Every structure is written in C-alpha cells, then in structure tokens.
Amino acid sequence: MPHLFSADRRQFLMTSAGMAGLAVAASLLPAGLARAAGLTVGFIYVGPKDDYGYNQAHAEGAKAVKQIAGVTVIEEELVPETVDVQKTMESMINFDGATLLFPTSFGYFDPHILTVAPKYPEIRFEHCGGLWSEGMPANTGSYFGYIGMGQYLNGIAAGHATKTKKIGFVAAKPIPQVLLNINSFLLGARSVDPEITCQVIFTGEWSLAVKEAEATNALADQGCDVVTCHVDGPKVVMETGAGRGMYLCGYHANQSPLAPDMYLTGAEWNWAQVYTDMVNTTIAGGTIPNFVRGGLAEGFVKMSPLGPAVSDAARNQFEATQAEILKGGYAVIKGPLKDNKGNVIAAGGEAYAEDDVKLESMDYLVEGVVGSTS
C-alpha cells in the first residue's frame, strides 16, 4: 500500500536505539522476506508534493508507478539536502525493503548518494540530474531530460507576447541545467526578435518564496513583461507575475490553473513514462543504464497547452518548431554565438545538438542575457 514516510520515524531511526532495534528485527526475518511480495520503490522529495513544480512533477511520476501490479511505493517529502537524506535512504532500504530508490533533488547526489550507495551494492540509486560519470558507483545512475528545448519553445511564445522586448527569468542556482534553460529561453525569444533581452535573477536556493516574489517584482520593475523560472515551486513566480500584469511561461508542471489568462505555455516533465519504464525494466530483470536522457521526442518532456493569450503567429512558429524538435537532435546552441562577456561559444556552422554531453557542463550565459553566474 503506497504511503508517506513520517519524519518521526526518520528521527527514530537516527537514534542508536532505533538503529539497534532495526538490526535485531532484520536478523529475525528470513533473508529477502521484505522483498518477496514484489518490488519496493522509494521516492524522496526535497519539498512538498503539491508545489505546482519540481516535486509535484516527480510525485505525478510516482503515482503512475503505484499502478504497476506488485509494486509498493514509499514516499517521503520535505527531506533537506543534508545527512537527513542519507538516513531516509537507509531507512527505506533496511526498514521497508526498497531496492530501487529515486532521491530526486539535485543536492542529494554528492555527497549523500555517493556515501550511501557503496554500502548497498545490490540497491539501485537513480538520481535526477546530470551528475553521474564513469568511475562512480555502478549501482548509481542519473536521469534527466532535454527540457531546454521546452524553454526554447517557451521563449518563442514569450517573444511574440512581449511588448517591451524585455523578458525575465527567476533562477535558483547557476548550475548547467539552469543555465541551459535561461539561454534556451532567450534564444527562443530571439528567434522571433533578435533585439529581445532576458534579465535573470538568481535567488540562491531551490525554494525561497520571499526571494522569488522579490525577484519577480524586480523584473517587472525593470520592464520585463514575460517571466519564467527554474525554481522548485514556480507557484510564487506565476502568481506574483500575473499580479504585475506579466505573461507567464511555466516550468516543471502545468501552472495554467494559477493564472489561465496570462499563461502562455510551459515546459513540463513527463516523469510518469520515465519512472514506469525504469520500474518495468527492473521487474523484468534488466539493468537501468547509468546515464538516461530523453527529450520531447522520447516523451521525457511535454509542453503545456497554449493559452488564450497566444497569437496565431506565435502558435504557428511554436508548432512548426516543436515539430522539428520532435524529430530529435535539435540544436539551440549554434553559431555564430557569443556569451554575454563577448567570448565565442560557437563559431559559424558549429552546433551542439540537444543530446551533446558538453551542454551538461555549461557555465555561461549567452549574449542578450542580462545577469551573471557569480
């Protein structure tokens, strides 16, 4: 029966008495008994499961896994990127018999997954992000999607909607995945009008509601009339932006219910397909690759329906571009292109397709993005 993990239970397991009791209980059970009934899968979230964003998108994927016969799903939300997640993973393994874990937050990987995984070589640890590389524990892996393509499509919608030629981006941290989204959003808009600029404000954390509201208001004050974001819960950005009369492009999940008249479209995750594929592979006795990626064409990413504020011209360009992306191998980063410091990123004729691994080490903002990574 799928159930939520309790913080009280995690606290119990942190104590020496709790760990000792767990060891005694395990010794009294026949080996493998906890797993005998089927596969137990653990999902761990850094925030609430109903955040209209990152955690909700993963929870929707977990919901799909719950429908698979013989699978038990264990979930815990609001687990910080600290030693707490190590305790949660070990509890799910030792107490619940989980053999496949999805610790979903970026900061869970290093050092936490890398610390726990070697202790449990028979357990599979799958992390959302671009962090796995050769030489890391073989029972760990990373999965992610080419959602930058979704932000490029967001940018097309934004490019047609903006009147000021200024669009805004509220971002958490300047890691490669976030930078690719910012750059893709601006380049999508510039495919409509090369004079458009994108102002970015980094909050410093995945979830800081006050700073997200302040950043959105600051963007509006600077003349940005379309906004998107890469934070865990876009709800604050969407509601604040709508309140300032800004058009909205969503991220992670569908935020159109928050402001249907101002919502243009959004780049969404389709984790349901990814998670059910991984779980079914495990049930069949297969091995999940250590490096899993996909985009719109593979069903890892989807777009929110176009909203009522999207013009016919925007719809036509959006749909034509989406059709090209769906063929796979689309390149947003292509030359001639410079970063916003004047350095050449791609020479004329040079292009980095969506699946180019070099994009996963991106450390720059492209020309036309107003902001800094430091």
Order of alpha helices (4+ residues) and beta strands (2+ residues): beta-alpha-alpha-beta-alpha-beta-alpha-beta-beta-beta-alpha-beta-alpha-beta-alpha-beta-alpha-beta-beta-alpha-beta-beta-alpha-beta-beta-beta-beta-beta
